[in-house]
Amino acid sequence: MKNPRHLAVELLNKTFKNNSYSNIQISSGLDSSEMADRDKKLCSVIYYGVIERKITLDYIIGQLSSRPVGRLDDTILNILRCGIYQLLYMDGIPDNAAVNESVALAKKFGKTSASGMVNAILRNFIRGGKKFPLPKDSSESASVRYSAPKWLVEGLCADYGRELMCNLLSDSLEKPPSAVRMNSVRCGEAEFLSALGNITAEKNERIPDCYYLYGGNPISSEAFSKGFFHVQDTASQLCCMALNPDENDCVLDICAAPGGKTFTMAELMENRGQIYAFDLHEKRVRLIRSGAERLGLTCIKACVGDASRFNPELPRFSKILCDVPCSGIGAIRRKPEIKYKNLGDFANLPEIQYKIAENALNYLEVGGELVYSTCTLRRAENDSVIERLLANHSELEPVPFLEELGEPFGSYKASVFPKYFGSDGFFISKVKKAR
């Protein structure tokens, strides 16, 4: 049976080679292992830690290795990353254990000739007080400090300034809170809290029915099985509040899967009116259906549909949520591998986003309102898309929203950073078809 460090290196090899999603890779690896829960936790911490801090770790290794990082064997590089991560960020692991286990791993992977190098690099790092000088260039320094690519640092600075760049990237290295939405259709607060068992809940005083859960596994709780809540980041809840649907609305969620926003809107509507929820793939539509069934939300009609193509058989809607595919930069604390994509990977997104938003307008009745949203903080995917939509459609008017919550709201568009609500990064904009 593999030990947790061995499995972590194996999974990192696969993740970086195949550009795979970290949550899928770790779930698959742990499910097929026979390790005890304690070892699974150690493996997961090291695995995610290396992905989150890869740029920082590689910078340190580059300072200590006589060979350029790019020329190191992939397995040895991941062993070194795991070793440095344990030495620098895991206080509960003795230095000798981190070094000795890393050297042993090199031998177990058949890299005995490199074991001496692994030992030397890690011990030199310890002898140097585990310190490393940051680059003098401000962008490169931030890149190393926050383990973010230089293009992301510079892009966020250009769009929002250094303070907000630091806010998003420093937050991305912290553990995200477990935010949930209480299902007010199924239960009240007392019943919800009681069904959580030994899980502690902290109420968000600014956002109705929003709670943060601590301790235990919420998905295994009685509250979950009874449909008393669904997991949803605070920013996504704010997005639904911006659209503000009620029981008299016919709502279209044009890119709905896996359904969190659909569920929140149904709850805001007190399970009345009607919501059409679409996704391109039947497998993902089934996620919406099963979630709605667990929550007892019967006003949702989930179907397969292409968000970029007009379907004349659909009715007109009074409210539309257009939460489009995006680069996901705002959610990097949950999916850190997004940081390591190339900027060019996102080049086509604004055109796709605009096409979906423009198609959504075909379904919006006169007097109806549309919210455009993303979980990214790139102005090219946000402000530029909504400004283009307003410029090309004279029938649209901007609509302010959530003014009562203060900054960053009060206009028809808002870039939500972690500093405001402790949420993921998010963008929300609201328009109305006035004529």
Beta strands, then each sheet from edge to edge (+ up, - down):
strand 1: 178-182
strand 2: 200-203
strand 3: 210-214
strand 4: 229-231
strand 5: 250-253
strand 6: 274-279
strand 7: 300-304
strand 8: 317-323
strand 9: 364-374
strand 10: 396-398
strand 11: 413-416
strand 12: 426-433
sheet 1: 2+ 3- 1+ 4-
sheet 2: 7+ 6+ 5+ 8+ 9+ 12- 10+
sheet 3: 7+ 6+ 5+ 8+ 9+ 12- 11+
end
